[in-house]
Amino acid sequence: MKNVSIFRCLIFLLFCFFSLTVKSQRNKVKLNKEFVKTPFSNLTIKSPNFSSAKNFNIIDYGAVPNDKEKNSEAIKNAINEASLVGGNVIIPKGEWYTKKIHLKSNVNLHVSEEATLLFSPDPNDYLPAVFTTWEGLECYNYSPLIYAFDAQNVAITGKGTIKADNSEWSKWFSRPPAHMESIKLLYNWAQERVPVEQRNMVNGNSNLRPQFIQFNRCKNVLIEDINIRNSPFWTVHLYLSKNVVVRRIDVNAHGHNNDGIDPEMSQNILIENCVFDQGDDAIAIKSGRNPEGWRLKKPSKNIVIRNCLVKDGHQLVAIGSELSGGIENIYIENCKVSDTNTKLMHLLFIKTNERMGGYVKNVYFQNVQANTISQGILGIDTDVLYQWRKLVPTVVRKLTPITDVFLTDVRASSAKFVVKINGNDELPVKNIWMKNITLEKSAEERVQIKNVKNFKLENSFENL
């Protein structure tokens, strides 16, 4: 019996030693700290630093160009090993055909210069379903092409390209009756508080396209230098995540609903020096739809967007319409819209409706330049429902307070108006301040506001 006890003690000590060793190895992923000054506070945003981490080349795990089965398995195995010690999963020069990629903590997916990760168009390659979202409603759906859930110290870097083959996804761009009935069902499930695990949207006819990249419930995230081409749906989705740096990425995605970046119920975000050329909004800040945002109670907060270029897209920055969890402390500065942008509607567009609730406050927008805008510099609309207006009735009515929006030093050559605000008569928009706004030519009355309290337009000019 004595020998058995000694043996058990030795096993226990070995287990403790192994656990401490792994923990120590994991701590080798260092954290950078970005100190960002804003009008509302000084932020410290953490992101992982893999510069001294071990490399794991997918070729060493059996990757072969144009073989998606071998490549997927090689990437998966490399990620598993890298996560144990903190490491870079290296995608080398060449084109690598693959299925879904699921990242783990302490892993940097590094796509080398002249390397391309080409993602399969087969929806079956993104099964089994994962815990994700569709337009602000949580559900189980096809996996995002690159997906991380509840991970920390995780990154996508490199000067290479990640590309979606949209040949199948594009067939899903339309909204046929079966699709509409499916999202109606999901909406009602959320209203009825049906557990997310029971909201399976992979049923043959829902056709809910996955996001390209989703960081879901993650912290300490870096996305840097990567080129993104095409996307089935939203391009970069930051969901319920904290401490995220997105730097020098180049997005070109002109499919349906191809927003560039969607921070949703996420906090401490820095987006800088990025290029957006996409079919929808460049950056769309969200915080859940209706009861989802009310249930999770996590506002999108402390988001800085600076030094970005929008080559094409609907809005430079959109806020909403999914904003039921609230949105606050947003700082946009030193951004530019290309002269060739033919679709731009607004520079800043805040949108909600009588079902959203939530709130919007403390939005700062400065030093922004554009050429032609089809609508105006600032738009605020409290009655935006899109397809939902006729699809489902209002179940719970909650208005959205919108307060403290500040625009300074903004210039555009032509637009319909400088500002158009459609506030709610029961809950007017409050405290909108615009200063040094230059619009060279307007097609309509430059200030069109309804149900607004404390609006100021100072030192602004229009050359007719």
C-alpha positions as CSV (number, residue, x, y, z in Angstrom):
1,M,0.0,0.0,0.0
2,K,2.9,2.3,0.8
3,N,4.4,1.8,-2.7
4,V,1.0,2.6,-4.2
5,S,0.7,5.8,-2.3
6,I,4.2,6.9,-3.4
7,F,3.3,6.1,-7.0
8,R,0.2,8.1,-6.8
9,C,2.1,11.1,-5.3
10,L,4.7,10.8,-8.2
11,I,1.9,10.8,-10.8
12,F,0.3,13.8,-9.1
13,L,3.6,15.7,-9.0
14,L,4.2,14.9,-12.7
15,F,0.8,16.2,-13.6
16,C,1.3,19.4,-11.7
17,F,4.7,19.9,-13.4
18,F,3.2,19.3,-16.8
19,S,0.4,21.7,-16.1
20,L,2.7,24.4,-14.9
21,T,5.0,23.9,-17.9
22,V,2.1,24.2,-20.4
23,K,0.9,27.3,-18.5
24,S,4.4,28.8,-18.6
25,Q,4.7,28.1,-22.4
26,R,1.3,29.7,-23.0
27,N,2.5,32.8,-21.3
28,K,5.2,33.2,-24.0
29,V,2.6,35.0,-26.2
30,K,3.3,38.5,-25.2
31,L,0.8,41.4,-25.3
32,N,1.2,44.7,-26.9
33,K,-0.6,47.7,-25.4
34,E,-2.0,50.4,-27.7
35,F,-2.5,53.7,-25.8
36,V,-5.2,55.7,-27.7
37,K,-6.3,59.2,-26.8
38,T,-10.0,59.9,-27.5
39,P,-12.4,62.7,-26.6
40,F,-14.1,60.5,-24.1
41,S,-11.2,58.7,-22.3
42,N,-7.7,57.4,-22.8
43,L,-7.9,53.8,-23.9
44,T,-5.5,50.9,-23.4
45,I,-6.1,48.2,-26.0
46,K,-4.2,44.9,-25.7
47,S,-3.3,42.7,-28.7
48,P,-1.0,39.6,-29.0
49,N,2.6,39.7,-30.1
50,F,3.8,36.6,-31.9
51,S,7.2,37.9,-33.0
52,S,9.1,35.5,-30.8
53,A,6.7,32.6,-31.0
54,K,7.5,29.2,-32.6
55,N,6.5,28.7,-36.3
56,F,4.4,25.8,-37.5
57,N,4.5,25.4,-41.3
58,I,1.5,23.6,-42.7
59,I,3.7,21.8,-45.2
60,D,5.3,19.9,-42.3
61,Y,1.8,18.7,-41.5
62,G,1.0,17.3,-44.9
63,A,-0.4,20.3,-46.8
64,V,-0.5,20.0,-50.6
65,P,-1.6,22.7,-53.0
66,N,-5.2,22.2,-54.4
67,D,-6.0,19.4,-51.9
68,K,-8.6,20.8,-49.6
69,E,-8.8,17.7,-47.5
70,K,-5.1,17.4,-46.7
71,N,-4.8,21.2,-46.3
72,S,-7.7,21.4,-43.9
73,E,-6.3,18.6,-41.8
74,A,-2.8,20.1,-41.9
75,I,-4.0,23.5,-40.8
76,K,-6.1,21.9,-38.0
77,N,-3.2,19.9,-36.7
78,A,-0.8,22.8,-36.8
79,I,-3.3,25.0,-34.9
80,N,-3.7,22.3,-32.3
81,E,0.0,22.1,-31.7
82,A,0.6,25.8,-31.8
83,S,-2.1,26.5,-29.3
84,L,-0.2,24.4,-26.7
85,V,2.9,26.6,-26.7
86,G,1.8,29.8,-28.5
87,G,2.8,29.9,-32.1
88,N,2.5,31.0,-35.7
89,V,0.7,28.7,-38.1
90,I,2.5,29.5,-41.4
91,I,0.7,29.5,-44.7
92,P,3.7,29.6,-47.1
93,K,3.9,31.1,-50.6
94,G,1.4,29.5,-53.1
95,E,-2.3,28.9,-53.2
96,W,-3.8,26.6,-50.6
97,Y,-7.4,25.3,-51.1
98,T,-9.1,24.7,-47.8
99,K,-12.3,24.1,-45.9
100,K,-13.2,26.0,-42.7
101,I,-10.5,27.1,-40.2
102,H,-11.2,27.1,-36.5
103,L,-8.6,29.1,-34.5
104,K,-7.7,28.5,-30.9
105,S,-6.1,30.5,-28.1
106,N,-2.5,31.5,-28.5
107,V,-2.4,31.0,-32.3
108,N,-1.5,33.4,-35.1
109,L,-2.7,32.3,-38.5
110,H,0.1,33.9,-40.6
111,V,-0.5,34.1,-44.4
112,S,2.8,34.8,-46.0
113,E,3.3,37.3,-48.8
114,E,2.4,35.7,-52.2
115,A,0.3,33.1,-50.3
116,T,-3.4,32.6,-50.8
117,L,-5.9,30.7,-48.7
118,L,-8.7,29.9,-51.0
119,F,-11.9,28.7,-49.2
120,S,-14.1,26.1,-50.7
121,P,-17.6,27.2,-52.0
122,D,-19.2,24.0,-50.8
123,P,-21.6,24.8,-47.8
124,N,-21.0,21.2,-46.5
125,D,-17.4,22.2,-45.8
126,Y,-18.7,24.6,-43.1
127,L,-20.6,21.9,-41.1
128,P,-21.3,20.9,-38.4
129,A,-23.1,24.1,-37.4
130,V,-21.5,26.4,-34.8
131,F,-22.7,28.9,-32.3
132,T,-22.9,32.1,-34.4
133,T,-25.3,34.9,-35.4
134,W,-27.4,36.2,-38.3
135,E,-28.1,39.9,-38.4
136,G,-28.0,40.4,-34.7
137,L,-29.8,37.1,-33.7
138,E,-27.9,34.2,-32.2
139,C,-28.3,30.8,-33.7
140,Y,-26.5,27.7,-34.9
141,N,-25.5,28.1,-38.6
142,Y,-22.8,27.3,-41.1
143,S,-19.4,28.0,-39.6
144,P,-17.7,31.3,-40.6
145,L,-14.8,30.5,-43.0
146,I,-12.4,31.6,-40.3
147,Y,-13.9,31.2,-36.8
148,A,-12.7,31.6,-33.2
149,F,-14.9,31.0,-30.2
150,D,-14.0,31.9,-26.6
151,A,-10.4,32.3,-27.6
152,Q,-7.7,34.7,-26.3
153,N,-4.4,35.9,-27.7
154,V,-5.4,35.0,-31.3
155,A,-4.4,36.7,-34.6
156,I,-4.6,36.7,-38.4
157,T,-1.6,38.3,-39.9
158,G,0.7,38.4,-43.0
159,K,0.7,40.2,-46.3
160,G,-0.9,37.3,-48.2
161,T,-4.5,36.9,-49.2
162,I,-7.5,35.0,-47.9
163,K,-10.2,34.5,-50.6
164,A,-13.7,33.1,-50.6
165,D,-14.9,31.3,-53.7
166,N,-18.5,32.7,-53.9
167,S,-19.7,30.5,-56.8
168,E,-22.2,28.8,-54.5
169,W,-22.8,31.5,-51.9
170,S,-23.8,34.0,-54.6
171,K,-26.8,31.7,-55.4
172,W,-28.0,32.6,-51.9
173,F,-27.7,36.3,-52.3
174,S,-31.4,36.7,-53.0
175,R,-34.1,36.4,-50.3
176,P,-36.6,33.8,-51.6
177,P,-39.7,33.0,-49.6
178,A,-38.1,30.0,-47.8
179,H,-35.3,32.2,-46.6
180,M,-37.7,34.9,-45.4
181,E,-39.7,32.4,-43.5
182,S,-36.6,31.0,-41.8
183,I,-35.4,34.4,-40.6
184,K,-39.0,35.1,-39.4
185,L,-38.8,31.9,-37.4
186,L,-35.4,32.9,-35.9
187,Y,-36.8,36.3,-35.0
188,N,-39.8,34.8,-33.2
189,W,-37.5,32.3,-31.4
190,A,-35.5,35.2,-30.1
191,Q,-38.7,37.0,-29.0
192,E,-39.8,33.8,-27.2
193,R,-36.4,33.3,-25.6
194,V,-35.9,29.9,-27.1
195,P,-32.4,28.6,-26.1
196,V,-29.8,29.3,-28.8
197,E,-28.9,25.6,-28.9
198,Q,-32.4,24.9,-30.3
199,R,-32.1,27.6,-33.1
200,N,-30.7,25.4,-35.8
201,M,-30.7,27.3,-39.1
202,V,-29.0,24.6,-41.2
203,N,-32.2,23.0,-42.5
204,G,-31.9,23.0,-46.3
205,N,-33.7,26.1,-47.2
206,S,-32.7,28.9,-44.7
207,N,-29.7,29.8,-46.8
208,L,-28.1,32.0,-44.1
209,R,-24.7,32.7,-45.4
210,P,-21.8,32.6,-43.0
211,Q,-19.5,35.5,-42.2
212,F,-15.9,35.3,-43.6
213,I,-14.1,36.0,-40.3
214,Q,-15.8,35.8,-36.9
215,F,-14.2,36.3,-33.6
216,N,-16.9,35.3,-31.2
217,R,-16.5,35.9,-27.4
218,C,-12.7,36.4,-27.9
219,K,-10.2,38.8,-26.2
220,N,-6.8,40.1,-27.2
221,V,-7.2,39.8,-31.0
222,L,-5.0,41.1,-33.8
223,I,-5.9,41.3,-37.5
224,E,-3.0,42.9,-39.4
225,D,-1.8,43.4,-43.0
226,I,-4.0,40.7,-44.6
227,N,-5.8,41.1,-48.0
228,I,-9.4,39.8,-48.0
229,R,-11.1,39.0,-51.3
230,N,-14.8,38.2,-51.5
231,S,-17.1,37.2,-48.7
232,P,-20.3,35.2,-48.4
233,F,-21.7,37.7,-45.9
234,W,-20.2,40.2,-43.4
235,T,-16.5,40.2,-43.9
236,V,-15.0,40.7,-40.5
237,H,-17.4,40.2,-37.6
238,L,-16.2,41.1,-34.1
239,Y,-18.8,39.6,-31.8
240,L,-18.9,39.9,-28.0
241,S,-15.1,40.4,-28.1
242,K,-12.8,42.7,-26.2
243,N,-9.4,44.2,-27.0
244,V,-9.2,44.0,-30.8
245,V,-6.7,45.7,-33.2
246,V,-7.4,45.7,-36.9
247,R,-4.6,47.3,-38.8
248,R,-3.7,47.7,-42.5
249,I,-6.1,45.2,-43.9
250,D,-7.3,45.5,-47.5
251,V,-10.9,44.4,-48.1
252,N,-12.4,43.9,-51.6
253,A,-15.7,42.2,-51.3
254,H,-18.7,43.1,-53.6
255,G,-21.2,40.4,-52.8
256,H,-24.5,40.9,-50.9
257,N,-24.3,42.3,-47.4
258,N,-20.5,42.6,-47.7
259,D,-19.8,45.1,-44.8
260,G,-16.1,45.5,-44.3
261,I,-16.0,45.3,-40.5
262,D,-18.9,44.7,-38.0
263,P,-18.0,45.3,-34.4
264,E,-21.0,43.9,-32.5
265,M,-21.4,44.1,-28.7
266,S,-17.6,44.4,-28.6
267,Q,-15.4,46.8,-26.7
268,N,-11.9,48.4,-26.8
269,I,-11.5,48.3,-30.6
270,L,-8.9,50.0,-32.8
271,I,-9.4,50.0,-36.5
272,E,-6.6,51.9,-38.4
273,N,-4.9,52.4,-41.8
274,C,-7.4,50.0,-43.5
275,V,-8.7,50.1,-47.1
276,F,-12.3,49.2,-47.8
277,D,-13.7,48.4,-51.2
278,Q,-16.9,46.5,-50.7
279,G,-20.6,46.2,-51.6
280,D,-22.1,47.5,-48.4
281,D,-21.0,49.7,-45.4
282,A,-17.3,50.0,-44.8
283,I,-17.7,49.8,-41.0
284,A,-21.1,49.0,-39.4
285,I,-21.2,49.1,-35.6
286,K,-24.0,47.0,-34.1
287,S,-25.1,45.5,-30.7
288,G,-27.7,42.8,-31.2
289,R,-31.3,42.8,-32.5
290,N,-34.3,43.3,-30.1
291,P,-34.4,40.8,-27.2
292,E,-30.9,39.5,-28.1
293,G,-29.3,42.8,-27.2
294,W,-31.5,43.2,-24.2
295,R,-30.7,39.7,-23.0
296,L,-26.9,40.0,-23.4
297,K,-26.7,43.6,-22.2
298,K,-23.3,44.2,-23.8
299,P,-22.9,47.6,-25.5
300,S,-20.5,48.2,-28.3
301,K,-18.1,50.7,-26.6
302,N,-14.8,52.4,-26.9
303,I,-14.2,52.0,-30.7
304,V,-11.6,54.1,-32.5
305,I,-11.5,54.2,-36.4
306,R,-8.7,56.3,-37.9
307,N,-6.7,56.8,-41.1
308,C,-8.9,54.6,-43.2
309,L,-9.7,54.8,-46.9
310,V,-13.1,53.9,-48.4
311,K,-12.8,53.1,-52.1
312,D,-16.4,51.9,-52.5
313,G,-19.4,51.2,-50.2
314,H,-22.6,52.5,-48.8
315,Q,-21.5,54.4,-45.7
316,L,-18.1,55.2,-44.3
317,V,-19.5,54.4,-40.8
318,A,-23.0,53.1,-40.0
319,I,-24.4,52.7,-36.5
320,G,-27.2,50.2,-36.3
321,S,-29.8,49.3,-37.1
322,E,-29.1,46.3,-34.8
323,L,-28.2,48.3,-31.6
324,S,-30.4,46.9,-28.9
325,G,-27.5,46.5,-26.5
326,G,-26.4,50.1,-26.9
327,I,-23.5,51.9,-28.6
328,E,-21.3,54.5,-27.0
329,N,-17.9,56.1,-27.2
330,I,-17.2,56.0,-30.9
331,Y,-14.3,58.1,-32.4
332,I,-13.8,58.4,-36.1
333,E,-10.9,60.6,-37.4
334,N,-8.7,61.3,-40.4
335,C,-10.6,59.1,-42.8
336,K,-11.1,59.6,-46.5
337,V,-13.5,58.5,-49.2
338,S,-12.0,57.9,-52.6
339,D,-13.1,60.2,-55.5
340,T,-14.0,57.1,-57.4
341,N,-16.6,55.9,-54.9
342,T,-19.9,55.8,-56.7
343,K,-22.1,54.3,-54.1
344,L,-21.5,56.3,-50.9
345,M,-24.7,57.4,-49.3
346,H,-23.6,59.0,-46.0
347,L,-20.3,59.6,-44.2
348,L,-22.1,58.8,-40.9
349,F,-25.5,57.1,-40.7
350,I,-27.2,56.3,-37.5
351,K,-30.3,54.1,-37.9
352,T,-32.8,52.4,-35.6
353,N,-36.5,51.8,-35.2
354,E,-39.3,51.5,-32.7
355,R,-38.4,47.8,-31.9
356,M,-34.7,48.3,-31.1
357,G,-34.4,50.0,-27.8
358,G,-30.7,50.3,-26.8
359,Y,-29.1,53.7,-27.1
360,V,-26.5,55.7,-29.0
361,K,-24.3,58.3,-27.3
362,N,-20.9,60.0,-27.5
363,V,-20.1,59.7,-31.2
364,Y,-17.2,61.9,-32.4
365,F,-16.4,62.3,-36.1
366,Q,-13.6,64.6,-37.3
367,N,-11.2,65.4,-40.1
368,V,-13.0,63.4,-42.9
369,Q,-13.0,64.1,-46.6
370,A,-15.2,62.9,-49.5
371,N,-16.0,63.9,-53.0
372,T,-19.6,63.1,-54.1
373,I,-22.2,61.7,-51.7
374,S,-25.5,60.5,-52.9
375,Q,-27.3,61.5,-49.7
376,G,-25.5,63.6,-47.1
377,I,-22.7,64.0,-44.6
378,L,-24.8,63.0,-41.5
379,G,-28.0,61.0,-41.6
380,I,-30.0,59.9,-38.5
381,D,-33.2,57.9,-39.1
382,T,-35.3,56.4,-36.3
383,D,-37.7,54.4,-38.6
384,V,-35.5,52.0,-40.5
385,L,-37.0,48.5,-40.7
386,Y,-36.0,47.1,-44.1
387,Q,-37.6,43.7,-44.7
388,W,-38.7,43.4,-41.1
389,R,-41.5,46.0,-41.6
390,K,-43.8,43.6,-43.3
391,L,-42.2,40.3,-42.3
392,V,-43.1,40.4,-38.6
393,P,-45.1,42.8,-36.4
394,T,-43.8,44.9,-33.5
395,V,-43.8,42.6,-30.4
396,V,-42.2,44.9,-27.9
397,R,-42.0,48.7,-28.6
398,K,-38.7,50.3,-27.3
399,L,-37.4,53.6,-28.6
400,T,-33.8,54.4,-28.9
401,P,-32.4,57.6,-27.2
402,I,-29.7,59.2,-29.5
403,T,-27.6,61.9,-27.9
404,D,-24.3,63.7,-28.2
405,V,-23.1,63.4,-31.7
406,F,-20.3,65.7,-32.7
407,L,-18.9,66.3,-36.3
408,T,-16.0,68.7,-36.9
409,D,-13.8,69.5,-39.9
410,V,-15.7,67.5,-42.5
411,R,-15.5,68.3,-46.2
412,A,-17.4,67.0,-49.3
413,S,-17.8,68.4,-52.8
414,S,-21.4,67.5,-53.4
415,A,-24.4,65.9,-51.8
416,K,-28.2,66.3,-51.4
417,F,-27.8,67.7,-47.9
418,V,-25.4,68.4,-45.0
419,V,-27.6,66.7,-42.4
420,K,-31.0,64.9,-42.4
421,I,-32.5,63.8,-39.1
422,N,-35.8,61.9,-38.8
423,G,-36.2,61.8,-35.0
424,N,-39.1,60.3,-33.1
425,D,-41.6,62.8,-31.8
426,E,-41.9,60.9,-28.4
427,L,-38.2,60.7,-27.9
428,P,-36.4,63.4,-29.9
429,V,-32.7,63.2,-31.0
430,K,-30.6,65.4,-28.7
431,N,-27.4,67.3,-28.7
432,I,-26.1,67.2,-32.3
433,W,-23.2,69.6,-32.9
434,M,-21.6,70.2,-36.3
435,K,-18.7,72.6,-36.8
436,N,-16.5,73.5,-39.7
437,I,-18.5,71.4,-42.2
438,T,-17.9,72.3,-45.9
439,L,-20.2,71.2,-48.6
440,E,-19.4,72.8,-52.0
441,K,-22.7,71.9,-53.6
442,S,-26.0,70.7,-52.3
443,A,-29.1,69.6,-54.3
444,E,-31.6,70.0,-51.6
445,E,-32.1,72.1,-48.4
446,R,-28.9,71.6,-46.6
447,V,-30.4,71.1,-43.1
448,Q,-33.4,68.8,-42.8
449,I,-34.2,68.0,-39.2
450,K,-37.4,66.7,-37.5
451,N,-37.8,66.0,-33.8
452,V,-34.4,67.2,-32.7
453,K,-33.5,69.1,-29.5
454,N,-30.3,71.2,-29.2
455,F,-28.9,71.1,-32.8
456,K,-26.0,73.4,-33.7
457,L,-24.3,74.0,-37.1
458,E,-21.3,76.4,-36.6
459,N,-18.7,77.9,-39.0
460,S,-19.9,75.8,-41.9
461,F,-19.9,76.8,-45.6
462,E,-21.5,76.0,-48.9
463,N,-20.3,77.4,-52.2
464,L,-23.2,77.6,-54.6
